Amino acid sequence: MKTVQISLNSIDRVKSFVNTITQFEYDFDLISGRYVIDAKSIMGIFSLDLSKPIDLAIHSEVNVDEIMEALKPYLI
């Protein structure tokens, strides 16, 4: 598992982010404070405070480089 910080500070970024990670079969969680949300859930993401950076937990040990390349626009 790998954890990175991302920024999803607009509706368009959230939509684009969800479209990007749904290409992968792995599980992704967004962690904000004590809340853990499925990162593939648009409704779940909008329940978080998007004005602050959010931790993204990537539950994969393989293809991490490919995932990180796809996530570059969202990384802090």
PyMOL Python script that loads the backbone (N, CA, C, O; Angstrom):
from pymol import cmd

cmd.read_pdbstr("""\
ATOM      1  N   MET A   1       0.845  -1.186   0.000  1.00  0.00           N
ATOM      2  CA  MET A   1       0.000   0.000   0.000  1.00  0.00           C
ATOM      3  C   MET A   1       0.883   1.240   0.000  1.00  0.00           C
ATOM      4  O   MET A   1       1.923   1.280   0.658  1.00  0.00           O
ATOM      5  N   LYS A   2       0.457   2.244  -0.743  1.00  0.00           N
ATOM      6  CA  LYS A   2       1.176   3.513  -0.824  1.00  0.00           C
ATOM      7  C   LYS A   2       0.184   4.634  -0.543  1.00  0.00           C
ATOM      8  O   LYS A   2      -0.968   4.567  -0.972  1.00  0.00           O
ATOM      9  N   THR A   3       0.626   5.668   0.177  1.00  0.00           N
ATOM     10  CA  THR A   3      -0.228   6.814   0.475  1.00  0.00           C
ATOM     11  C   THR A   3       0.423   8.079  -0.059  1.00  0.00           C
ATOM     12  O   THR A   3       1.610   8.321   0.156  1.00  0.00           O
ATOM     13  N   VAL A   4      -0.378   8.891  -0.767  1.00  0.00           N
ATOM     14  CA  VAL A   4       0.089  10.166  -1.314  1.00  0.00           C
ATOM     15  C   VAL A   4      -0.941  11.240  -0.993  1.00  0.00           C
ATOM     16  O   VAL A   4      -2.089  10.930  -0.677  1.00  0.00           O
ATOM     17  N   GLN A   5      -0.533  12.500  -1.073  1.00  0.00           N
ATOM     18  CA  GLN A   5      -1.476  13.600  -0.864  1.00  0.00           C
ATOM     19  C   GLN A   5      -1.900  14.154  -2.214  1.00  0.00           C
ATOM     20  O   GLN A   5      -1.080  14.356  -3.110  1.00  0.00           O
ATOM     21  N   ILE A   6      -3.207  14.397  -2.338  1.00  0.00           N
ATOM     22  CA  ILE A   6      -3.748  14.945  -3.571  1.00  0.00           C
ATOM     23  C   ILE A   6      -4.610  16.165  -3.273  1.00  0.00           C
ATOM     24  O   ILE A   6      -5.001  16.405  -2.130  1.00  0.00           O
ATOM     25  N   SER A   7      -4.898  16.929  -4.318  1.00  0.00           N
ATOM     26  CA  SER A   7      -5.770  18.086  -4.209  1.00  0.00           C
ATOM     27  C   SER A   7      -6.913  17.930  -5.199  1.00  0.00           C
ATOM     28  O   SER A   7      -6.689  17.738  -6.395  1.00  0.00           O
ATOM     29  N   LEU A   8      -8.138  18.013  -4.695  1.00  0.00           N
ATOM     30  CA  LEU A   8      -9.345  17.928  -5.525  1.00  0.00           C
ATOM     31  C   LEU A   8     -10.204  19.149  -5.222  1.00  0.00           C
ATOM     32  O   LEU A   8     -11.279  19.029  -4.635  1.00  0.00           O
ATOM     33  N   ASN A   9      -9.724  20.326  -5.624  1.00  0.00           N
ATOM     34  CA  ASN A   9     -10.364  21.562  -5.193  1.00  0.00           C
ATOM     35  C   ASN A   9     -11.403  22.122  -6.159  1.00  0.00           C
ATOM     36  O   ASN A   9     -11.794  23.282  -6.034  1.00  0.00           O
ATOM     37  N   SER A  10     -11.859  21.314  -7.127  1.00  0.00           N
ATOM     38  CA  SER A  10     -12.943  21.766  -8.006  1.00  0.00           C
ATOM     39  C   SER A  10     -13.766  20.559  -8.467  1.00  0.00           C
ATOM     40  O   SER A  10     -13.299  19.421  -8.417  1.00  0.00           O
ATOM     41  N   ILE A  11     -14.975  20.819  -8.907  1.00  0.00           N
ATOM     42  CA  ILE A  11     -15.862  19.749  -9.366  1.00  0.00           C
ATOM     43  C   ILE A  11     -15.258  19.029 -10.566  1.00  0.00           C
ATOM     44  O   ILE A  11     -15.324  17.803 -10.654  1.00  0.00           O
ATOM     45  N   ASP A  12     -14.668  19.788 -11.491  1.00  0.00           N
ATOM     46  CA  ASP A  12     -14.063  19.172 -12.670  1.00  0.00           C
ATOM     47  C   ASP A  12     -12.897  18.267 -12.308  1.00  0.00           C
ATOM     48  O   ASP A  12     -12.712  17.211 -12.911  1.00  0.00           O
ATOM     49  N   ARG A  13     -12.104  18.687 -11.313  1.00  0.00           N
ATOM     50  CA  ARG A  13     -10.981  17.840 -10.875  1.00  0.00           C
ATOM     51  C   ARG A  13     -11.488  16.549 -10.238  1.00  0.00           C
ATOM     52  O   ARG A  13     -10.892  15.489 -10.431  1.00  0.00           O
ATOM     53  N   VAL A  14     -12.569  16.626  -9.489  1.00  0.00           N
ATOM     54  CA  VAL A  14     -13.131  15.423  -8.868  1.00  0.00           C
ATOM     55  C   VAL A  14     -13.596  14.455  -9.954  1.00  0.00           C
ATOM     56  O   VAL A  14     -13.283  13.266  -9.895  1.00  0.00           O
ATOM     57  N   LYS A  15     -14.338  14.951 -10.943  1.00  0.00           N
ATOM     58  CA  LYS A  15     -14.820  14.093 -12.032  1.00  0.00           C
ATOM     59  C   LYS A  15     -13.659  13.452 -12.784  1.00  0.00           C
ATOM     60  O   LYS A  15     -13.672  12.251 -13.055  1.00  0.00           O
ATOM     61  N   SER A  16     -12.673  14.249 -13.114  1.00  0.00           N
ATOM     62  CA  SER A  16     -11.510  13.754 -13.839  1.00  0.00           C
ATOM     63  C   SER A  16     -10.745  12.716 -13.015  1.00  0.00           C
ATOM     64  O   SER A  16     -10.306  11.697 -13.547  1.00  0.00           O
ATOM     65  N   PHE A  17     -10.588  12.981 -11.710  1.00  0.00           N
ATOM     66  CA  PHE A  17      -9.901  12.056 -10.810  1.00  0.00           C
ATOM     67  C   PHE A  17     -10.617  10.712 -10.767  1.00  0.00           C
ATOM     68  O   PHE A  17      -9.976   9.668 -10.894  1.00  0.00           O
ATOM     69  N   VAL A  18     -11.930  10.722 -10.590  1.00  0.00           N
ATOM     70  CA  VAL A  18     -12.693   9.472 -10.507  1.00  0.00           C
ATOM     71  C   VAL A  18     -12.583   8.713 -11.833  1.00  0.00           C
ATOM     72  O   VAL A  18     -12.415   7.493 -11.831  1.00  0.00           O
ATOM     73  N   ASN A  19     -12.673   9.410 -12.949  1.00  0.00           N
ATOM     74  CA  ASN A  19     -12.515   8.751 -14.255  1.00  0.00           C
ATOM     75  C   ASN A  19     -11.137   8.125 -14.395  1.00  0.00           C
ATOM     76  O   ASN A  19     -11.002   7.044 -14.968  1.00  0.00           O
ATOM     77  N   THR A  20     -10.119   8.792 -13.877  1.00  0.00           N
ATOM     78  CA  THR A  20      -8.745   8.280 -13.958  1.00  0.00           C
ATOM     79  C   THR A  20      -8.577   7.003 -13.136  1.00  0.00           C
ATOM     80  O   THR A  20      -8.054   6.010 -13.640  1.00  0.00           O
ATOM     81  N   ILE A  21      -9.014   7.021 -11.882  1.00  0.00           N
ATOM     82  CA  ILE A  21      -8.752   5.846 -11.032  1.00  0.00           C
ATOM     83  C   ILE A  21      -9.688   4.671 -11.306  1.00  0.00           C
ATOM     84  O   ILE A  21      -9.364   3.540 -10.944  1.00  0.00           O
ATOM     85  N   THR A  22     -10.834   4.907 -11.932  1.00  0.00           N
ATOM     86  CA  THR A  22     -11.712   3.769 -12.252  1.00  0.00           C
ATOM     87  C   THR A  22     -11.131   2.914 -13.372  1.00  0.00           C
ATOM     88  O   THR A  22     -11.630   1.820 -13.637  1.00  0.00           O
ATOM     89  N   GLN A  23     -10.091   3.397 -14.027  1.00  0.00           N
ATOM     90  CA  GLN A  23      -9.399   2.588 -15.033  1.00  0.00           C
ATOM     91  C   GLN A  23      -8.610   1.452 -14.394  1.00  0.00           C
ATOM     92  O   GLN A  23      -8.244   0.487 -15.066  1.00  0.00           O
ATOM     93  N   PHE A  24      -8.353   1.568 -13.115  1.00  0.00           N
ATOM     94  CA  PHE A  24      -7.559   0.567 -12.399  1.00  0.00           C
ATOM     95  C   PHE A  24      -8.474  -0.316 -11.567  1.00  0.00           C
ATOM     96  O   PHE A  24      -9.472   0.152 -11.019  1.00  0.00           O
ATOM     97  N   GLU A  25      -8.132  -1.593 -11.475  1.00  0.00           N
ATOM     98  CA  GLU A  25      -8.973  -2.538 -10.739  1.00  0.00           C
ATOM     99  C   GLU A  25      -8.691  -2.539  -9.235  1.00  0.00           C
ATOM    100  O   GLU A  25      -9.383  -3.222  -8.480  1.00  0.00           O
ATOM    101  N   TYR A  26      -7.707  -1.802  -8.803  1.00  0.00           N
ATOM    102  CA  TYR A  26      -7.307  -1.801  -7.392  1.00  0.00           C
ATOM    103  C   TYR A  26      -8.237  -0.921  -6.560  1.00  0.00           C
ATOM    104  O   TYR A  26      -9.001  -0.117  -7.092  1.00  0.00           O
ATOM    105  N   ASP A  27      -8.151  -1.095  -5.242  1.00  0.00           N
ATOM    106  CA  ASP A  27      -8.937  -0.268  -4.334  1.00  0.00           C
ATOM    107  C   ASP A  27      -8.155   0.992  -3.984  1.00  0.00           C
ATOM    108  O   ASP A  27      -6.936   0.962  -3.813  1.00  0.00           O
ATOM    109  N   PHE A  28      -8.885   2.099  -3.883  1.00  0.00           N
ATOM    110  CA  PHE A  28      -8.326   3.396  -3.504  1.00  0.00           C
ATOM    111  C   PHE A  28      -9.220   3.978  -2.425  1.00  0.00           C
ATOM    112  O   PHE A  28     -10.444   3.956  -2.550  1.00  0.00           O
ATOM    113  N   ASP A  29      -8.610   4.501  -1.359  1.00  0.00           N
ATOM    114  CA  ASP A  29      -9.362   5.162  -0.290  1.00  0.00           C
ATOM    115  C   ASP A  29      -8.871   6.589  -0.135  1.00  0.00           C
ATOM    116  O   ASP A  29      -7.674   6.860  -0.235  1.00  0.00           O
ATOM    117  N   LEU A  30      -9.805   7.499   0.111  1.00  0.00           N
ATOM    118  CA  LEU A  30      -9.451   8.873   0.460  1.00  0.00           C
ATOM    119  C   LEU A  30      -9.608   9.017   1.962  1.00  0.00           C
ATOM    120  O   LEU A  30     -10.626   8.619   2.528  1.00  0.00           O
ATOM    121  N   ILE A  31      -8.605   9.584   2.605  1.00  0.00           N
ATOM    122  CA  ILE A  31      -8.598   9.722   4.059  1.00  0.00           C
ATOM    123  C   ILE A  31      -8.501  11.198   4.409  1.00  0.00           C
ATOM    124  O   ILE A  31      -7.535  11.873   4.054  1.00  0.00           O
ATOM    125  N   SER A  32      -9.508  11.684   5.103  1.00  0.00           N
ATOM    126  CA  SER A  32      -9.536  13.079   5.540  1.00  0.00           C
ATOM    127  C   SER A  32      -9.950  13.088   7.001  1.00  0.00           C
ATOM    128  O   SER A  32     -11.115  12.871   7.333  1.00  0.00           O
ATOM    129  N   GLY A  33      -8.978  13.343   7.870  1.00  0.00           N
ATOM    130  CA  GLY A  33      -9.269  13.281   9.309  1.00  0.00           C
ATOM    131  C   GLY A  33      -9.634  11.863   9.700  1.00  0.00           C
ATOM    132  O   GLY A  33      -8.862  10.932   9.473  1.00  0.00           O
ATOM    133  N   ARG A  34     -10.808  11.697  10.288  1.00  0.00           N
ATOM    134  CA  ARG A  34     -11.239  10.362  10.711  1.00  0.00           C
ATOM    135  C   ARG A  34     -12.135   9.676   9.683  1.00  0.00           C
ATOM    136  O   ARG A  34     -12.633   8.576   9.924  1.00  0.00           O
ATOM    137  N   TYR A  35     -12.338  10.326   8.535  1.00  0.00           N
ATOM    138  CA  TYR A  35     -13.193   9.767   7.490  1.00  0.00           C
ATOM    139  C   TYR A  35     -12.365   9.019   6.450  1.00  0.00           C
ATOM    140  O   TYR A  35     -11.323   9.498   6.002  1.00  0.00           O
ATOM    141  N   VAL A  36     -12.848   7.840   6.075  1.00  0.00           N
ATOM    142  CA  VAL A  36     -12.240   7.053   5.009  1.00  0.00           C
ATOM    143  C   VAL A  36     -13.337   6.781   3.984  1.00  0.00           C
ATOM    144  O   VAL A  36     -14.368   6.188   4.300  1.00  0.00           O
ATOM    145  N   ILE A  37     -13.097   7.226   2.753  1.00  0.00           N
ATOM    146  CA  ILE A  37     -14.095   7.171   1.692  1.00  0.00           C
ATOM    147  C   ILE A  37     -13.530   6.375   0.517  1.00  0.00           C
ATOM    148  O   ILE A  37     -12.340   6.472   0.221  1.00  0.00           O
ATOM    149  N   ASP A  38     -14.366   5.595  -0.148  1.00  0.00           N
ATOM    150  CA  ASP A  38     -13.969   4.924  -1.386  1.00  0.00           C
ATOM    151  C   ASP A  38     -13.684   6.003  -2.423  1.00  0.00           C
ATOM    152  O   ASP A  38     -14.569   6.793  -2.751  1.00  0.00           O
ATOM    153  N   ALA A  39     -12.462   6.046  -2.941  1.00  0.00           N
ATOM    154  CA  ALA A  39     -12.064   7.114  -3.860  1.00  0.00           C
ATOM    155  C   ALA A  39     -12.769   7.031  -5.207  1.00  0.00           C
ATOM    156  O   ALA A  39     -12.716   7.985  -5.983  1.00  0.00           O
ATOM    157  N   LYS A  40     -13.425   5.919  -5.502  1.00  0.00           N
ATOM    158  CA  LYS A  40     -14.148   5.787  -6.767  1.00  0.00           C
ATOM    159  C   LYS A  40     -15.593   6.267  -6.646  1.00  0.00           C
ATOM    160  O   LYS A  40     -16.358   6.177  -7.606  1.00  0.00           O
ATOM    161  N   SER A  41     -15.967   6.773  -5.480  1.00  0.00           N
ATOM    162  CA  SER A  41     -17.325   7.239  -5.226  1.00  0.00           C
ATOM    163  C   SER A  41     -17.383   8.772  -5.277  1.00  0.00           C
ATOM    164  O   SER A  41     -16.893   9.452  -4.376  1.00  0.00           O
ATOM    165  N   ILE A  42     -17.986   9.296  -6.336  1.00  0.00           N
ATOM    166  CA  ILE A  42     -18.101  10.752  -6.461  1.00  0.00           C
ATOM    167  C   ILE A  42     -18.885  11.333  -5.288  1.00  0.00           C
ATOM    168  O   ILE A  42     -18.495  12.357  -4.727  1.00  0.00           O
ATOM    169  N   MET A  43     -19.977  10.691  -4.920  1.00  0.00           N
ATOM    170  CA  MET A  43     -20.795  11.189  -3.804  1.00  0.00           C
ATOM    171  C   MET A  43     -19.987  11.189  -2.503  1.00  0.00           C
ATOM    172  O   MET A  43     -20.081  12.123  -1.706  1.00  0.00           O
ATOM    173  N   GLY A  44     -19.206  10.151  -2.299  1.00  0.00           N
ATOM    174  CA  GLY A  44     -18.367  10.084  -1.108  1.00  0.00           C
ATOM    175  C   GLY A  44     -17.343  11.202  -1.066  1.00  0.00           C
ATOM    176  O   GLY A  44     -17.115  11.804  -0.017  1.00  0.00           O
ATOM    177  N   ILE A  45     -16.725  11.480  -2.211  1.00  0.00           N
ATOM    178  CA  ILE A  45     -15.707  12.530  -2.279  1.00  0.00           C
ATOM    179  C   ILE A  45     -16.308  13.884  -1.922  1.00  0.00           C
ATOM    180  O   ILE A  45     -15.685  14.675  -1.214  1.00  0.00           O
ATOM    181  N   PHE A  46     -17.521  14.152  -2.411  1.00  0.00           N
ATOM    182  CA  PHE A  46     -18.139  15.446  -2.128  1.00  0.00           C
ATOM    183  C   PHE A  46     -18.555  15.598  -0.662  1.00  0.00           C
ATOM    184  O   PHE A  46     -18.934  16.691  -0.240  1.00  0.00           O
ATOM    185  N   SER A  47     -18.487  14.517   0.113  1.00  0.00           N
ATOM    186  CA  SER A  47     -18.785  14.632   1.543  1.00  0.00           C
ATOM    187  C   SER A  47     -17.558  15.097   2.328  1.00  0.00           C
ATOM    188  O   SER A  47     -17.655  15.378   3.523  1.00  0.00           O
ATOM    189  N   LEU A  48     -16.398  15.179   1.656  1.00  0.00           N
ATOM    190  CA  LEU A  48     -15.158  15.596   2.318  1.00  0.00           C
ATOM    191  C   LEU A  48     -14.932  17.095   2.158  1.00  0.00           C
ATOM    192  O   LEU A  48     -15.545  17.740   1.307  1.00  0.00           O
ATOM    193  N   ASP A  49     -14.047  17.639   2.984  1.00  0.00           N
ATOM    194  CA  ASP A  49     -13.627  19.037   2.868  1.00  0.00           C
ATOM    195  C   ASP A  49     -12.570  19.102   1.766  1.00  0.00           C
ATOM    196  O   ASP A  49     -11.412  18.747   1.987  1.00  0.00           O
ATOM    197  N   LEU A  50     -12.973  19.558   0.580  1.00  0.00           N
ATOM    198  CA  LEU A  50     -12.080  19.547  -0.576  1.00  0.00           C
ATOM    199  C   LEU A  50     -11.166  20.764  -0.640  1.00  0.00           C
ATOM    200  O   LEU A  50     -10.362  20.883  -1.565  1.00  0.00           O
ATOM    201  N   SER A  51     -11.275  21.661   0.320  1.00  0.00           N
ATOM    202  CA  SER A  51     -10.408  22.840   0.329  1.00  0.00           C
ATOM    203  C   SER A  51      -9.015  22.508   0.865  1.00  0.00           C
ATOM    204  O   SER A  51      -8.092  23.314   0.741  1.00  0.00           O
ATOM    205  N   LYS A  52      -8.863  21.327   1.459  1.00  0.00           N
ATOM    206  CA  LYS A  52      -7.588  20.911   2.040  1.00  0.00           C
ATOM    207  C   LYS A  52      -7.053  19.700   1.282  1.00  0.00           C
ATOM    208  O   LYS A  52      -7.822  18.984   0.641  1.00  0.00           O
ATOM    209  N   PRO A  53      -5.745  19.465   1.348  1.00  0.00           N
ATOM    210  CA  PRO A  53      -5.194  18.243   0.736  1.00  0.00           C
ATOM    211  C   PRO A  53      -5.790  17.001   1.397  1.00  0.00           C
ATOM    212  O   PRO A  53      -6.117  17.007   2.583  1.00  0.00           O
ATOM    213  N   ILE A  54      -5.922  15.947   0.611  1.00  0.00           N
ATOM    214  CA  ILE A  54      -6.521  14.702   1.073  1.00  0.00           C
ATOM    215  C   ILE A  54      -5.508  13.581   0.850  1.00  0.00           C
ATOM    216  O   ILE A  54      -4.807  13.570  -0.162  1.00  0.00           O
ATOM    217  N   ASP A  55      -5.429  12.637   1.791  1.00  0.00           N
ATOM    218  CA  ASP A  55      -4.552  11.479   1.623  1.00  0.00           C
ATOM    219  C   ASP A  55      -5.251  10.438   0.771  1.00  0.00           C
ATOM    220  O   ASP A  55      -6.417  10.118   1.003  1.00  0.00           O
ATOM    221  N   LEU A  56      -4.536   9.905  -0.219  1.00  0.00           N
ATOM    222  CA  LEU A  56      -5.043   8.834  -1.067  1.00  0.00           C
ATOM    223  C   LEU A  56      -4.244   7.578  -0.774  1.00  0.00           C
ATOM    224  O   LEU A  56      -3.027   7.551  -0.958  1.00  0.00           O
ATOM    225  N   ALA A  57      -4.930   6.537  -0.316  1.00  0.00           N
ATOM    226  CA  ALA A  57      -4.297   5.243  -0.062  1.00  0.00           C
ATOM    227  C   ALA A  57      -4.523   4.356  -1.277  1.00  0.00           C
ATOM    228  O   ALA A  57      -5.661   4.098  -1.672  1.00  0.00           O
ATOM    229  N   ILE A  58      -3.424   3.895  -1.865  1.00  0.00           N
ATOM    230  CA  ILE A  58      -3.469   3.026  -3.036  1.00  0.00           C
ATOM    231  C   ILE A  58      -3.204   1.608  -2.559  1.00  0.00           C
ATOM    232  O   ILE A  58      -2.112   1.302  -2.080  1.00  0.00           O
ATOM    233  N   HIS A  59      -4.198   0.747  -2.689  1.00  0.00           N
ATOM    234  CA  HIS A  59      -4.077  -0.624  -2.193  1.00  0.00           C
ATOM    235  C   HIS A  59      -3.588  -1.539  -3.310  1.00  0.00           C
ATOM    236  O   HIS A  59      -4.335  -2.368  -3.829  1.00  0.00           O
ATOM    237  N   SER A  60      -2.325  -1.372  -3.664  1.00  0.00           N
ATOM    238  CA  SER A  60      -1.720  -2.186  -4.707  1.00  0.00           C
ATOM    239  C   SER A  60      -0.218  -2.228  -4.492  1.00  0.00           C
ATOM    240  O   SER A  60       0.386  -1.237  -4.080  1.00  0.00           O
ATOM    241  N   GLU A  61       0.369  -3.356  -4.766  1.00  0.00           N
ATOM    242  CA  GLU A  61       1.823  -3.491  -4.712  1.00  0.00           C
ATOM    243  C   GLU A  61       2.402  -3.573  -6.121  1.00  0.00           C
ATOM    244  O   GLU A  61       3.616  -3.482  -6.304  1.00  0.00           O
ATOM    245  N   VAL A  62       1.539  -3.744  -7.110  1.00  0.00           N
ATOM    246  CA  VAL A  62       1.982  -3.853  -8.507  1.00  0.00           C
ATOM    247  C   VAL A  62       1.458  -2.660  -9.296  1.00  0.00           C
ATOM    248  O   VAL A  62       0.454  -2.053  -8.925  1.00  0.00           O
ATOM    249  N   ASN A  63       2.140  -2.331 -10.376  1.00  0.00           N
ATOM    250  CA  ASN A  63       1.752  -1.221 -11.259  1.00  0.00           C
ATOM    251  C   ASN A  63       1.696   0.125 -10.549  1.00  0.00           C
ATOM    252  O   ASN A  63       0.992   1.026 -11.005  1.00  0.00           O
ATOM    253  N   VAL A  64       2.407   0.282  -9.462  1.00  0.00           N
ATOM    254  CA  VAL A  64       2.365   1.539  -8.705  1.00  0.00           C
ATOM    255  C   VAL A  64       2.906   2.691  -9.549  1.00  0.00           C
ATOM    256  O   VAL A  64       2.389   3.806  -9.477  1.00  0.00           O
ATOM    257  N   ASP A  65       3.944   2.431 -10.351  1.00  0.00           N
ATOM    258  CA  ASP A  65       4.496   3.490 -11.208  1.00  0.00           C
ATOM    259  C   ASP A  65       3.465   3.972 -12.219  1.00  0.00           C
ATOM    260  O   ASP A  65       3.353   5.172 -12.469  1.00  0.00           O
ATOM    261  N   GLU A  66       2.718   3.053 -12.797  1.00  0.00           N
ATOM    262  CA  GLU A  66       1.675   3.397 -13.765  1.00  0.00           C
ATOM    263  C   GLU A  66       0.571   4.223 -13.092  1.00  0.00           C
ATOM    264  O   GLU A  66       0.083   5.199 -13.662  1.00  0.00           O
ATOM    265  N   ILE A  67       0.189   3.827 -11.890  1.00  0.00           N
ATOM    266  CA  ILE A  67      -0.843   4.553 -11.144  1.00  0.00           C
ATOM    267  C   ILE A  67      -0.354   5.961 -10.809  1.00  0.00           C
ATOM    268  O   ILE A  67      -1.095   6.931 -10.969  1.00  0.00           O
ATOM    269  N   MET A  68       0.891   6.072 -10.346  1.00  0.00           N
ATOM    270  CA  MET A  68       1.443   7.377  -9.982  1.00  0.00           C
ATOM    271  C   MET A  68       1.523   8.300 -11.202  1.00  0.00           C
ATOM    272  O   MET A  68       1.288   9.502 -11.080  1.00  0.00           O
ATOM    273  N   GLU A  69       1.843   7.764 -12.345  1.00  0.00           N
ATOM    274  CA  GLU A  69       1.891   8.568 -13.571  1.00  0.00           C
ATOM    275  C   GLU A  69       0.505   9.119 -13.902  1.00  0.00           C
ATOM    276  O   GLU A  69       0.371  10.282 -14.282  1.00  0.00           O
ATOM    277  N   ALA A  70      -0.520   8.287 -13.760  1.00  0.00           N
ATOM    278  CA  ALA A  70      -1.896   8.709 -14.036  1.00  0.00           C
ATOM    279  C   ALA A  70      -2.364   9.757 -13.030  1.00  0.00           C
ATOM    280  O   ALA A  70      -3.189  10.609 -13.360  1.00  0.00           O
ATOM    281  N   LEU A  71      -1.842   9.698 -11.803  1.00  0.00           N
ATOM    282  CA  LEU A  71      -2.273  10.619 -10.741  1.00  0.00           C
ATOM    283  C   LEU A  71      -1.491  11.931 -10.697  1.00  0.00           C
ATOM    284  O   LEU A  71      -1.799  12.801  -9.882  1.00  0.00           O
ATOM    285  N   LYS A  72      -0.485  12.087 -11.559  1.00  0.00           N
ATOM    286  CA  LYS A  72       0.362  13.286 -11.510  1.00  0.00           C
ATOM    287  C   LYS A  72      -0.401  14.613 -11.453  1.00  0.00           C
ATOM    288  O   LYS A  72      -0.004  15.498 -10.694  1.00  0.00           O
ATOM    289  N   PRO A  73      -1.478  14.787 -12.226  1.00  0.00           N
ATOM    290  CA  PRO A  73      -2.172  16.098 -12.176  1.00  0.00           C
ATOM    291  C   PRO A  73      -2.795  16.431 -10.819  1.00  0.00           C
ATOM    292  O   PRO A  73      -3.112  17.591 -10.555  1.00  0.00           O
ATOM    293  N   TYR A  74      -2.973  15.428  -9.959  1.00  0.00           N
ATOM    294  CA  TYR A  74      -3.657  15.632  -8.679  1.00  0.00           C
ATOM    295  C   TYR A  74      -2.710  15.662  -7.491  1.00  0.00           C
ATOM    296  O   TYR A  74      -3.099  16.071  -6.397  1.00  0.00           O
ATOM    297  N   LEU A  75      -1.472  15.233  -7.696  1.00  0.00           N
ATOM    298  CA  LEU A  75      -0.513  15.160  -6.600  1.00  0.00           C
ATOM    299  C   LEU A  75      -0.084  16.546  -6.141  1.00  0.00           C
ATOM    300  O   LEU A  75      -0.022  17.493  -6.925  1.00  0.00           O
ATOM    301  N   ILE A  76       0.209  16.636  -4.850  1.00  0.00           N
ATOM    302  CA  ILE A  76       0.691  17.909  -4.284  1.00  0.00           C
ATOM    303  C   ILE A  76       2.198  17.879  -4.241  1.00  0.00           C
ATOM    304  O   ILE A  76       2.823  18.844  -3.802  1.00  0.00           O
TER     305      ILE A  76
END
""", "prot")
cmd.dss("prot")
cmd.show_as("cartoon", "prot")
cmd.util.cbc("prot")
cmd.orient("prot")
